[in-house]
Amino acid sequence: MELTSHFSTEVYRYIILTSSVLAYLDPGSGSFILQLILASLVGSLFVFKNFWKKLLSFVRGIFSRDRSDKE
């Protein structure tokens, strides 16, 4: 708990105490960052969907074996 508190304090200090940055974000970089965010979102949804299908298949397999053993 103490490590988390120390880390959050340091992050807070870093955000508050930094001066303004004179940087330029051109449209090409902005669209690239947007593509990265969207691709990460779609990829994580795809992984979750596949995991969910495998989990459901596994659970259904367990319960279908129990029914066939009883008959």
Biopython code that builds the backbone (N, CA, C, O; Angstrom):
import numpy as np
from Bio.PDB.StructureBuilder import StructureBuilder

atoms = [
    (1, "MET", "N", (0.825, -1.182, 0.000)),
    (1, "MET", "CA", (0.000, 0.000, 0.000)),
    (1, "MET", "C", (0.873, 1.249, 0.000)),
    (1, "MET", "O", (0.568, 2.231, -0.677)),
    (2, "GLU", "N", (1.943, 1.204, 0.753)),
    (2, "GLU", "CA", (2.824, 2.364, 0.843)),
    (2, "GLU", "C", (3.489, 2.646, -0.498)),
    (2, "GLU", "O", (3.665, 3.807, -0.865)),
    (3, "LEU", "N", (3.860, 1.602, -1.233)),
    (3, "LEU", "CA", (4.490, 1.779, -2.539)),
    (3, "LEU", "C", (3.522, 2.442, -3.514)),
    (3, "LEU", "O", (3.923, 3.321, -4.277)),
    (4, "THR", "N", (2.263, 2.038, -3.499)),
    (4, "THR", "CA", (1.260, 2.632, -4.371)),
    (4, "THR", "C", (1.044, 4.096, -4.022)),
    (4, "THR", "O", (0.927, 4.941, -4.910)),
    (5, "SER", "N", (0.992, 4.393, -2.743)),
    (5, "SER", "CA", (0.817, 5.773, -2.305)),
    (5, "SER", "C", (2.001, 6.629, -2.725)),
    (5, "SER", "O", (1.821, 7.760, -3.177)),
    (6, "HIS", "N", (3.200, 6.103, -2.579)),
    (6, "HIS", "CA", (4.410, 6.826, -2.968)),
    (6, "HIS", "C", (4.412, 7.055, -4.475)),
    (6, "HIS", "O", (4.744, 8.148, -4.935)),
    (7, "PHE", "N", (4.049, 6.049, -5.236)),
    (7, "PHE", "CA", (4.024, 6.169, -6.692)),
    (7, "PHE", "C", (3.012, 7.224, -7.136)),
    (7, "PHE", "O", (3.322, 8.066, -7.979)),
    (8, "SER", "N", (1.805, 7.181, -6.570)),
    (8, "SER", "CA", (0.784, 8.157, -6.958)),
    (8, "SER", "C", (1.208, 9.571, -6.564)),
    (8, "SER", "O", (0.889, 10.524, -7.276)),
    (9, "THR", "N", (1.913, 9.727, -5.457)),
    (9, "THR", "CA", (2.414, 11.038, -5.050)),
    (9, "THR", "C", (3.440, 11.543, -6.059)),
    (9, "THR", "O", (3.421, 12.719, -6.419)),
    (10, "GLU", "N", (4.318, 10.687, -6.510)),
    (10, "GLU", "CA", (5.333, 11.085, -7.484)),
    (10, "GLU", "C", (4.700, 11.436, -8.829)),
    (10, "GLU", "O", (5.117, 12.399, -9.473)),
    (11, "VAL", "N", (3.724, 10.686, -9.249)),
    (11, "VAL", "CA", (3.030, 11.002, -10.497)),
    (11, "VAL", "C", (2.328, 12.345, -10.369)),
    (11, "VAL", "O", (2.382, 13.162, -11.288)),
    (12, "TYR", "N", (1.679, 12.579, -9.252)),
    (12, "TYR", "CA", (1.011, 13.858, -8.998)),
    (12, "TYR", "C", (2.017, 15.005, -9.055)),
    (12, "TYR", "O", (1.747, 16.032, -9.678)),
    (13, "ARG", "N", (3.161, 14.843, -8.419)),
    (13, "ARG", "CA", (4.193, 15.877, -8.442)),
    (13, "ARG", "C", (4.683, 16.129, -9.860)),
    (13, "ARG", "O", (4.889, 17.276, -10.255)),
    (14, "TYR", "N", (4.867, 15.075, -10.612)),
    (14, "TYR", "CA", (5.360, 15.203, -11.984)),
    (14, "TYR", "C", (4.374, 15.989, -12.845)),
    (14, "TYR", "O", (4.771, 16.843, -13.638)),
    (15, "ILE", "N", (3.096, 15.692, -12.680)),
    (15, "ILE", "CA", (2.073, 16.377, -13.481)),
    (15, "ILE", "C", (1.957, 17.836, -13.068)),
    (15, "ILE", "O", (1.883, 18.711, -13.931)),
    (16, "ILE", "N", (1.939, 18.112, -11.795)),
    (16, "ILE", "CA", (1.736, 19.473, -11.297)),
    (16, "ILE", "C", (2.974, 20.347, -11.510)),
    (16, "ILE", "O", (2.843, 21.515, -11.876)),
    (17, "LEU", "N", (4.154, 19.810, -11.290)),
    (17, "LEU", "CA", (5.365, 20.628, -11.289)),
    (17, "LEU", "C", (6.021, 20.781, -12.655)),
    (17, "LEU", "O", (6.994, 21.525, -12.778)),
    (18, "THR", "N", (5.530, 20.113, -13.669)),
    (18, "THR", "CA", (6.154, 20.268, -14.982)),
    (18, "THR", "C", (5.712, 21.574, -15.614)),
    (18, "THR", "O", (4.579, 22.024, -15.440)),
    (19, "SER", "N", (6.618, 22.159, -16.338)),
    (19, "SER", "CA", (6.284, 23.410, -17.021)),
    (19, "SER", "C", (5.606, 23.085, -18.352)),
    (19, "SER", "O", (5.576, 21.930, -18.776)),
    (20, "SER", "N", (5.070, 24.100, -18.996)),
    (20, "SER", "CA", (4.397, 23.864, -20.269)),
    (20, "SER", "C", (5.424, 23.456, -21.324)),
    (20, "SER", "O", (6.573, 23.896, -21.301)),
    (21, "VAL", "N", (4.994, 22.632, -22.219)),
    (21, "VAL", "CA", (5.866, 22.123, -23.263)),
    (21, "VAL", "C", (5.443, 22.758, -24.578)),
    (21, "VAL", "O", (4.263, 22.765, -24.928)),
    (22, "LEU", "N", (6.406, 23.283, -25.290)),
    (22, "LEU", "CA", (6.120, 23.867, -26.595)),
    (22, "LEU", "C", (6.350, 22.794, -27.657)),
    (22, "LEU", "O", (7.448, 22.667, -28.200)),
    (23, "ALA", "N", (5.314, 22.036, -27.941)),
    (23, "ALA", "CA", (5.427, 20.951, -28.902)),
    (23, "ALA", "C", (4.302, 21.069, -29.914)),
    (23, "ALA", "O", (3.268, 21.684, -29.655)),
    (24, "TYR", "N", (4.524, 20.479, -31.050)),
    (24, "TYR", "CA", (3.536, 20.524, -32.122)),
    (24, "TYR", "C", (3.144, 19.098, -32.481)),
    (24, "TYR", "O", (4.001, 18.245, -32.713)),
    (25, "LEU", "N", (1.867, 18.856, -32.523)),
    (25, "LEU", "CA", (1.350, 17.539, -32.899)),
    (25, "LEU", "C", (0.668, 17.695, -34.248)),
    (25, "LEU", "O", (-0.449, 18.206, -34.328)),
    (26, "ASP", "N", (1.333, 17.258, -35.300)),
    (26, "ASP", "CA", (0.764, 17.426, -36.631)),
    (26, "ASP", "C", (-0.354, 16.403, -36.870)),
    (26, "ASP", "O", (-0.457, 15.420, -36.137)),
    (27, "PRO", "N", (-1.179, 16.626, -37.873)),
    (27, "PRO", "CA", (-2.312, 15.730, -38.126)),
    (27, "PRO", "C", (-1.899, 14.293, -38.406)),
    (27, "PRO", "O", (-2.634, 13.367, -38.063)),
    (28, "GLY", "N", (-0.750, 14.089, -39.015)),
    (28, "GLY", "CA", (-0.283, 12.726, -39.285)),
    (28, "GLY", "C", (-0.007, 11.966, -37.994)),
    (28, "GLY", "O", (-0.372, 10.797, -37.865)),
    (29, "SER", "N", (0.630, 12.625, -37.048)),
    (29, "SER", "CA", (0.904, 11.989, -35.754)),
    (29, "SER", "C", (-0.384, 11.755, -34.979)),
    (29, "SER", "O", (-0.548, 10.720, -34.333)),
    (30, "GLY", "N", (-1.294, 12.717, -35.044)),
    (30, "GLY", "CA", (-2.565, 12.566, -34.351)),
    (30, "GLY", "C", (-3.377, 11.405, -34.892)),
    (30, "GLY", "O", (-3.967, 10.643, -34.126)),
    (31, "SER", "N", (-3.409, 11.268, -36.219)),
    (31, "SER", "CA", (-4.162, 10.156, -36.792)),
    (31, "SER", "C", (-3.490, 8.822, -36.480)),
    (31, "SER", "O", (-4.169, 7.810, -36.309)),
    (32, "PHE", "N", (-2.163, 8.815, -36.405)),
    (32, "PHE", "CA", (-1.457, 7.585, -36.047)),
    (32, "PHE", "C", (-1.786, 7.171, -34.614)),
    (32, "PHE", "O", (-2.015, 5.993, -34.342)),
    (33, "ILE", "N", (-1.810, 8.130, -33.710)),
    (33, "ILE", "CA", (-2.162, 7.835, -32.315)),
    (33, "ILE", "C", (-3.602, 7.340, -32.232)),
    (33, "ILE", "O", (-3.896, 6.404, -31.489)),
    (34, "LEU", "N", (-4.497, 7.965, -32.990)),
    (34, "LEU", "CA", (-5.889, 7.519, -33.021)),
    (34, "LEU", "C", (-5.992, 6.094, -33.564)),
    (34, "LEU", "O", (-6.757, 5.288, -33.035)),
    (35, "GLN", "N", (-5.243, 5.778, -34.598)),
    (35, "GLN", "CA", (-5.236, 4.421, -35.145)),
    (35, "GLN", "C", (-4.727, 3.418, -34.122)),
    (35, "GLN", "O", (-5.266, 2.317, -34.010)),
    (36, "LEU", "N", (-3.698, 3.786, -33.377)),
    (36, "LEU", "CA", (-3.171, 2.892, -32.345)),
    (36, "LEU", "C", (-4.214, 2.610, -31.271)),
    (36, "LEU", "O", (-4.378, 1.473, -30.831)),
    (37, "ILE", "N", (-4.912, 3.656, -30.860)),
    (37, "ILE", "CA", (-5.938, 3.486, -29.822)),
    (37, "ILE", "C", (-7.075, 2.606, -30.332)),
    (37, "ILE", "O", (-7.506, 1.683, -29.642)),
    (38, "LEU", "N", (-7.560, 2.891, -31.542)),
    (38, "LEU", "CA", (-8.663, 2.105, -32.099)),
    (38, "LEU", "C", (-8.255, 0.656, -32.368)),
    (38, "LEU", "O", (-9.032, -0.263, -32.110)),
    (39, "ALA", "N", (-7.044, 0.449, -32.882)),
    (39, "ALA", "CA", (-6.578, -0.912, -33.135)),
    (39, "ALA", "C", (-6.424, -1.687, -31.828)),
    (39, "ALA", "O", (-6.722, -2.881, -31.780)),
    (40, "SER", "N", (-5.971, -1.035, -30.787)),
    (40, "SER", "CA", (-5.855, -1.692, -29.483)),
    (40, "SER", "C", (-7.224, -2.071, -28.945)),
    (40, "SER", "O", (-7.397, -3.153, -28.384)),
    (41, "LEU", "N", (-8.187, -1.192, -29.113)),
    (41, "LEU", "CA", (-9.542, -1.472, -28.660)),
    (41, "LEU", "C", (-10.153, -2.643, -29.426)),
    (41, "LEU", "O", (-10.699, -3.564, -28.819)),
    (42, "VAL", "N", (-10.064, -2.610, -30.750)),
    (42, "VAL", "CA", (-10.631, -3.691, -31.572)),
    (42, "VAL", "C", (-9.901, -5.004, -31.300)),
    (42, "VAL", "O", (-10.534, -6.056, -31.211)),
    (43, "GLY", "N", (-8.590, -4.952, -31.168)),
    (43, "GLY", "CA", (-7.826, -6.163, -30.875)),
    (43, "GLY", "C", (-8.181, -6.768, -29.538)),
    (43, "GLY", "O", (-8.302, -7.987, -29.418)),
    (44, "SER", "N", (-8.351, -5.923, -28.522)),
    (44, "SER", "CA", (-8.705, -6.453, -27.204)),
    (44, "SER", "C", (-10.120, -7.031, -27.214)),
    (44, "SER", "O", (-10.378, -8.029, -26.542)),
    (45, "LEU", "N", (-11.042, -6.419, -27.968)),
    (45, "LEU", "CA", (-12.388, -6.981, -28.088)),
    (45, "LEU", "C", (-12.351, -8.332, -28.793)),
    (45, "LEU", "O", (-13.070, -9.252, -28.404)),
    (46, "PHE", "N", (-11.525, -8.460, -29.819)),
    (46, "PHE", "CA", (-11.384, -9.720, -30.533)),
    (46, "PHE", "C", (-10.835, -10.820, -29.621)),
    (46, "PHE", "O", (-11.328, -11.948, -29.630)),
    (47, "VAL", "N", (-9.819, -10.482, -28.841)),
    (47, "VAL", "CA", (-9.239, -11.456, -27.908)),
    (47, "VAL", "C", (-10.275, -11.871, -26.867)),
    (47, "VAL", "O", (-10.398, -13.055, -26.551)),
    (48, "PHE", "N", (-11.022, -10.899, -26.330)),
    (48, "PHE", "CA", (-12.046, -11.209, -25.341)),
    (48, "PHE", "C", (-13.129, -12.097, -25.934)),
    (48, "PHE", "O", (-13.590, -13.029, -25.274)),
    (49, "LYS", "N", (-13.544, -11.823, -27.175)),
    (49, "LYS", "CA", (-14.574, -12.631, -27.838)),
    (49, "LYS", "C", (-14.102, -14.078, -28.003)),
    (49, "LYS", "O", (-14.854, -15.014, -27.731)),
    (50, "ASN", "N", (-12.862, -14.257, -28.448)),
    (50, "ASN", "CA", (-12.336, -15.608, -28.624)),
    (50, "ASN", "C", (-12.197, -16.337, -27.288)),
    (50, "ASN", "O", (-12.493, -17.528, -27.194)),
    (51, "PHE", "N", (-11.752, -15.629, -26.267)),
    (51, "PHE", "CA", (-11.636, -16.233, -24.943)),
    (51, "PHE", "C", (-13.003, -16.650, -24.432)),
    (51, "PHE", "O", (-13.153, -17.734, -23.867)),
    (52, "TRP", "N", (-14.006, -15.795, -24.626)),
    (52, "TRP", "CA", (-15.354, -16.082, -24.157)),
    (52, "TRP", "C", (-15.920, -17.309, -24.871)),
    (52, "TRP", "O", (-16.556, -18.151, -24.237)),
    (53, "LYS", "N", (-15.699, -17.421, -26.187)),
    (53, "LYS", "CA", (-16.170, -18.583, -26.945)),
    (53, "LYS", "C", (-15.514, -19.864, -26.437)),
    (53, "LYS", "O", (-16.187, -20.882, -26.275)),
    (54, "LYS", "N", (-14.223, -19.823, -26.188)),
    (54, "LYS", "CA", (-13.515, -21.009, -25.693)),
    (54, "LYS", "C", (-14.010, -21.380, -24.299)),
    (54, "LYS", "O", (-14.167, -22.561, -23.988)),
    (55, "LEU", "N", (-14.253, -20.383, -23.464)),
    (55, "LEU", "CA", (-14.744, -20.650, -22.115)),
    (55, "LEU", "C", (-16.132, -21.278, -22.162)),
    (55, "LEU", "O", (-16.399, -22.253, -21.460)),
    (56, "LEU", "N", (-17.010, -20.723, -22.985)),
    (56, "LEU", "CA", (-18.359, -21.288, -23.107)),
    (56, "LEU", "C", (-18.321, -22.697, -23.679)),
    (56, "LEU", "O", (-19.065, -23.572, -23.235)),
    (57, "SER", "N", (-17.460, -22.917, -24.658)),
    (57, "SER", "CA", (-17.328, -24.248, -25.239)),
    (57, "SER", "C", (-16.840, -25.251, -24.189)),
    (57, "SER", "O", (-17.322, -26.382, -24.136)),
    (58, "PHE", "N", (-15.902, -24.840, -23.371)),
    (58, "PHE", "CA", (-15.381, -25.710, -22.319)),
    (58, "PHE", "C", (-16.461, -26.056, -21.293)),
    (58, "PHE", "O", (-16.617, -27.213, -20.905)),
    (59, "VAL", "N", (-17.199, -25.039, -20.865)),
    (59, "VAL", "CA", (-18.256, -25.256, -19.869)),
    (59, "VAL", "C", (-19.364, -26.120, -20.451)),
    (59, "VAL", "O", (-19.858, -27.025, -19.778)),
    (60, "ARG", "N", (-19.757, -25.859, -21.680)),
    (60, "ARG", "CA", (-20.786, -26.679, -22.320)),
    (60, "ARG", "C", (-20.309, -28.116, -22.495)),
    (60, "ARG", "O", (-21.100, -29.051, -22.370)),
    (61, "GLY", "N", (-19.038, -28.296, -22.779)),
    (61, "GLY", "CA", (-18.478, -29.633, -22.915)),
    (61, "GLY", "C", (-18.535, -30.405, -21.602)),
    (61, "GLY", "O", (-18.812, -31.605, -21.593)),
    (62, "ILE", "N", (-18.278, -29.732, -20.519)),
    (62, "ILE", "CA", (-18.329, -30.384, -19.203)),
    (62, "ILE", "C", (-19.754, -30.833, -18.901)),
    (62, "ILE", "O", (-19.967, -31.970, -18.478)),
    (63, "PHE", "N", (-20.733, -29.949, -19.114)),
    (63, "PHE", "CA", (-22.108, -30.293, -18.777)),
    (63, "PHE", "C", (-22.720, -31.282, -19.757)),
    (63, "PHE", "O", (-23.590, -32.061, -19.366)),
    (64, "SER", "N", (-22.302, -31.278, -21.004)),
    (64, "SER", "CA", (-22.849, -32.243, -21.956)),
    (64, "SER", "C", (-22.317, -33.643, -21.659)),
    (64, "SER", "O", (-23.020, -34.625, -21.896)),
    (65, "ARG", "N", (-21.112, -33.755, -21.154)),
    (65, "ARG", "CA", (-20.571, -35.075, -20.775)),
    (65, "ARG", "C", (-21.331, -35.646, -19.587)),
    (65, "ARG", "O", (-21.573, -36.851, -19.520)),
    (66, "ASP", "N", (-21.707, -34.779, -18.648)),
    (66, "ASP", "CA", (-22.452, -35.252, -17.491)),
    (66, "ASP", "C", (-23.799, -35.818, -17.895)),
    (66, "ASP", "O", (-24.230, -36.822, -17.328)),
    (67, "ARG", "N", (-24.471, -35.214, -18.848)),
    (67, "ARG", "CA", (-25.773, -35.696, -19.300)),
    (67, "ARG", "C", (-25.634, -37.027, -20.027)),
    (67, "ARG", "O", (-26.462, -37.919, -19.842)),
    (68, "SER", "N", (-24.610, -37.173, -20.844)),
    (68, "SER", "CA", (-24.459, -38.416, -21.593)),
    (68, "SER", "C", (-24.048, -39.574, -20.667)),
    (68, "SER", "O", (-24.387, -40.727, -20.933)),
    (69, "ASP", "N", (-23.323, -39.270, -19.587)),
    (69, "ASP", "CA", (-22.932, -40.310, -18.640)),
    (69, "ASP", "C", (-24.129, -40.807, -17.844)),
    (69, "ASP", "O", (-24.172, -41.982, -17.481)),
    (70, "LYS", "N", (-25.096, -39.950, -17.563)),
    (70, "LYS", "CA", (-26.261, -40.340, -16.759)),
    (70, "LYS", "C", (-27.208, -41.231, -17.545)),
    (70, "LYS", "O", (-27.917, -42.049, -16.957)),
    (71, "GLU", "N", (-27.231, -41.085, -18.862)),
    (71, "GLU", "CA", (-28.172, -41.862, -19.670)),
    (71, "GLU", "C", (-27.638, -43.211, -19.923)),
    (71, "GLU", "O", (-28.287, -44.017, -20.589)),
]
sb = StructureBuilder()
sb.init_structure("model")
sb.init_model(0)
sb.init_chain("A")
sb.init_seg("    ")
for serial, (resi, resn, name, xyz) in enumerate(atoms, 1):
    if name == "N":
        sb.init_residue(resn, " ", resi, " ")
    sb.init_atom(name, np.array(xyz, "f"), 0.0, 1.0, " ", f" {name:<3s}", serial, name[0])
structure = sb.get_structure()
